[in-house]
Amino acid sequence: MNTDEERQLLIVEDDDAFARTLARSFERRGYQVLRAADLEGVKALLQQHRPGYAVVDLKLAGGSSGLACVQHLHAHDEQMMIVVLTGYASIATAVEAIKLGARHYLAKPANTDDIEAAFAREQGDAEVELTERTTSIKTLEWERIHEMLAETGFNISETARRLGMHRRTLARKLEKQRVK
């Protein structure tokens, strides 16, 4: 990999304003930034570019999953440093993102410093503080919903069916928890 490729960053984000802001911030730090809004955009860019870094939003337009992008990016280049950035954090999606090849998983809001620090971390941190906070039923429900969303490729109708709830009920729960 040459120096230019090492500083080439792909941002996979469907929120155009956020993607522009993030891109400008990384450009000021010397990165050459590429942007895609979905998996098809990622595939098209990878035909001509070989970025060393990627920031991938978990939930993309049309209900598509950033996890599929992580999987494709990792298959394209196992050395690529991938960070998943999401407003829909859950244990299930964090585990899957790491299994699929992400280096780190950050909950929004995260800034450029946080993302660069995540790129730099090659090992886990055994000194991370363990919390004694018990998990609430609401948190367990939220994590189960996100686990099922990830399994169904963020298909709300199929997720509701598998969870045994009405689609509108699930949509209301998701709207209440929107963090984006």
Secondary structure, 3 states (H helix, E strand, C coil): CCHHHHCEEEEECCCHHHHHHHHHHHHHCCCEEEEECCHHHHHHHHCCCCCCEEEEECECHHHCEHHHHHHHHHHHCCCCEEEEEECCCCHHHHHHHHHCCCCEEEECCCCHHHHHHHHHCCCCCCCCCCCCCCCCHHHHHHHHHHHHHHHCCCCHHHHHHHHCCCHHHHHHHHHHCCCC
